[in-house]
Amino acid sequence: MAANIILGVLIFGYAGFSLFKFIHKSKEGKCASCAIKNSCSSICHTAKGNDHIK
């Protein structure tokens, strides 16, 4: 019984953490939350209104 409660808390805790991390990254924007933003040579910061990068 205790193992089920601990497992449930771990699963819901990780789901909450993942949801928090997703919302936090989505508020930063497309390029600001990118993992390779420091070495990226795209022009996504100048592409306004476009969903794709030329």
C-alpha positions as CSV (number, residue, x, y, z in Angstrom):
1,M,0.0,0.0,0.0
2,A,2.8,2.4,1.0
3,A,4.7,1.5,-2.2
4,N,1.7,2.4,-4.3
5,I,1.3,5.8,-2.6
6,I,5.0,6.6,-3.1
7,L,4.9,5.5,-6.7
8,G,1.8,7.7,-7.3
9,V,3.4,10.7,-5.7
10,L,6.6,10.2,-7.8
11,I,4.5,9.9,-11.0
12,F,2.3,13.0,-10.3
13,G,5.3,14.9,-9.0
14,Y,7.3,14.3,-12.2
15,A,4.3,15.2,-14.4
16,G,3.8,18.4,-12.5
17,F,7.5,19.2,-12.8
18,S,7.4,18.5,-16.6
19,L,4.4,20.7,-17.0
20,F,6.0,23.5,-15.0
21,K,9.2,23.3,-17.2
22,F,7.2,23.3,-20.4
23,I,5.2,26.4,-19.4
24,H,8.3,28.2,-18.3
25,K,10.1,27.4,-21.6
26,S,7.0,28.4,-23.7
27,K,7.0,31.8,-22.0
28,E,10.6,32.4,-23.0
29,G,9.9,32.1,-26.7
30,K,11.1,29.9,-29.5
31,C,14.8,30.9,-29.7
32,A,15.3,31.9,-26.0
33,S,14.5,28.4,-24.8
34,C,16.4,26.5,-27.6
35,A,19.1,24.2,-26.3
36,I,21.6,25.3,-29.0
37,K,20.8,29.0,-28.9
38,N,24.5,30.0,-28.2
39,S,25.8,28.3,-31.3
40,C,22.8,28.8,-33.6
41,S,23.2,30.8,-36.7
42,S,19.5,31.2,-37.6
43,I,17.7,34.5,-37.9
44,C,14.7,33.6,-35.8
45,H,15.0,36.8,-33.7
46,T,14.4,38.9,-36.8
47,A,11.7,36.7,-38.3
48,K,8.5,38.4,-37.1
49,G,5.2,36.6,-37.7
50,N,6.8,33.6,-39.4
51,D,6.6,30.2,-38.0
52,H,9.5,29.0,-40.0
53,I,13.1,30.1,-40.4
54,K,14.4,31.0,-43.8
